[in-house]
Amino acid sequence: MKEISSADFDQFVLKGSKVVIDFYSTECPPCEALAPKFESIAGLFSQDAVFYKIFRQQNRDLAERLGVKSSPTVLFFEDGQEVGLRLSGGIRRYELFESMKVLVGKEKVKEIKSKIQPETSDYDVAILGGGPGGLTAGLYLCQAKINTVLIDVGLPGGNVSTTHMVSNYPGFIEPQPGYMLSHFMSEQTKQCGTSYKVAVDVTKVDLKKKEIILDEYETIKAKKIIVATGTSPNLIGIPGEKELKGNGISYCATCDAKYFVDKDVIVIGGGNSAIEEADFITKFARKVTIIHQFEKLQANKQAQERAFANKKIEFFFEHEPREFKKVDDKIVTEVEDIKTKEKKKFISDGVFIFIGLKPNLSLLSSENIELDNWGYIKTDEDKHTNIDGVYAVGDVSSKKYRQITTAIADGTIAAISITRELDS
Ligand SMILES: Cc1cc2nc3c(=O)[nH]c(=O)nc-3n(C[C@H](O)[C@H](O)[C@H](O)COP(=O)(O)OP(=O)(O)OC[C@H]3O[C@@H](n4cnc5c(N)ncnc54)[C@H](O)[C@@H]3O)c2cc1C
């Protein structure tokens, strides 16, 4: 696949027929997750469209001209005009197929999909999710010579890979970039010999049969399944949020803060993630305004002290956002004072939302797996769920404290339990 720059854009894209572009950045886990899918789609549709990659950091003017505000962003062009919906963030393979319909037609997409040959593979253990919990389980199982596959819809690393700095993971004197920590965890498990199926779409999971279908055509059969799917950011659920996601609204400072050099940014939230990430964003932004619904921050003391001492951060307590709107290049955030009900408008170049997390369980909603009152998977001490041969570890499981260290502890326990059960 060809890499092009701003200088080639008019010739290759505006004067081209059917063109698909991936604007990517470095140090961007969703960009890396997209890369193999984009390449595979480019191969399948090589007769029907031309696929290019553009490195956003070196082509900022072009990205701004096209209104590309998030990495990765995939755009579709036909005869020099942008067509269909642009995709951004954690882009799934089926979304790429859906978007190709606009460019080459439904029938062509159907024909190409029908030519993909189904495959089946057998493993002792399948791990769903490659965050610290899943990676640690994969490491222990691999060292016990158990045939294991680790499946992730993105790249391995989980939430650690999008965390700027981790200062509470034992073994390192200095804070470690989350991206590197998760990279080392992943490489350790991979080099041990655990099979990886990453950046895939998990089409279907049947926990009772122990079958997982990937990308619609590949079936994974296992004796045991570990669910380690972690959590995803909560959305606020107000008008404009979905529409501007990836187009001025972001949930990942590690991915997008670097595009706000000398700009004004709003951060919504007041917990650890919001405060630590706001502090990180000030390395780039001119000013960060934190909007928080309560009268005090919920973040730990250390993070609060750093944020209060940071001259670039301003706080608005007891205010809640009600609507986001795009006006020219700016995001207008309407907020309401919780006490007086008075409404105010904040104009910024971008908005980052950190208002907590929800368990990633949508694929298991019909699986009768037992959940606690907050929607997290119940387990016993050895991480068994109520379904025979199915385990849950890390943030997706019911527990009091959700940290890297507690996720890796869970992964260890599940792997040792499985090793003993398979041996007996
Ligand atoms: C912004 C932020 C900062 C944090 N900072 C710290 C910190 O400094 N120190 C600390 O100890 N903890 C921190 N945490 C918490 C820590 O990241 C989590 O506790 C830890 O990552 C949990 O690991 P996990 O393996 O359970 O899940 P996750 O890390 O959430 O990983 C889950 C994985 O599952 C994948 N997945 C999701 N759905 C599916 C599916 N259907 N099929 C297959 N794969 C799927 C995801 O792509 C992901 O890779 C932070 C969290 C956030 C969000």
The ligand as an ORCA input file, in Angstrom:
! r2SCAN-3c Opt
* xyz 0 1
  C      -7.112      6.611     31.631
  C      -6.782      5.490     32.592
  C      -5.666      5.574     33.403
  C      -5.341      4.517     34.287
  N      -4.223      4.629     35.066
  C      -3.851      3.584     35.870
  C      -2.663      3.641     36.653
  O      -1.919      4.636     36.614
  N      -2.359      2.549     37.435
  C      -3.133      1.430     37.511
  O      -2.793      0.477     38.206
  N      -4.286      1.366     36.785
  C      -4.654      2.403     35.977
  N      -5.813      2.324     35.248
  C      -6.632      1.095     35.361
  C      -6.019     -0.046     34.559
  O      -5.722      0.430     33.267
  C      -6.986     -1.206     34.498
  O      -7.303     -1.620     35.802
  C      -6.383     -2.397     33.738
  O      -5.973     -2.017     32.447
  C      -7.394     -3.528     33.641
  O      -6.887     -4.537     32.846
  P      -7.852     -5.572     32.102
  O      -6.954     -6.588     31.478
  O      -8.884     -6.061     33.026
  O      -8.672     -4.755     31.022
  P      -8.315     -3.638     29.952
  O      -7.039     -2.983     30.221
  O      -9.534     -2.790     29.853
  O      -8.147     -4.488     28.601
  C      -9.237     -5.145     28.005
  C      -8.872     -5.583     26.604
  O      -9.965     -6.317     26.070
  C     -10.182     -5.952     24.715
  N     -11.580     -6.239     24.395
  C     -12.695     -5.517     24.681
  N     -13.795     -6.152     24.217
  C     -13.364     -7.290     23.623
  C     -14.011     -8.367     22.969
  N     -15.333     -8.434     22.832
  N     -13.273     -9.379     22.486
  C     -11.919     -9.353     22.610
  N     -11.251     -8.353     23.225
  C     -11.951     -7.352     23.730
  C      -9.820     -4.476     24.682
  O      -9.463     -4.084     23.366
  C      -8.640     -4.416     25.656
  O      -7.416     -4.613     24.991
  C      -6.156      3.355     34.351
  C      -7.292      3.265     33.522
  C      -7.603      4.302     32.648
  C      -8.804      4.177     31.753
*
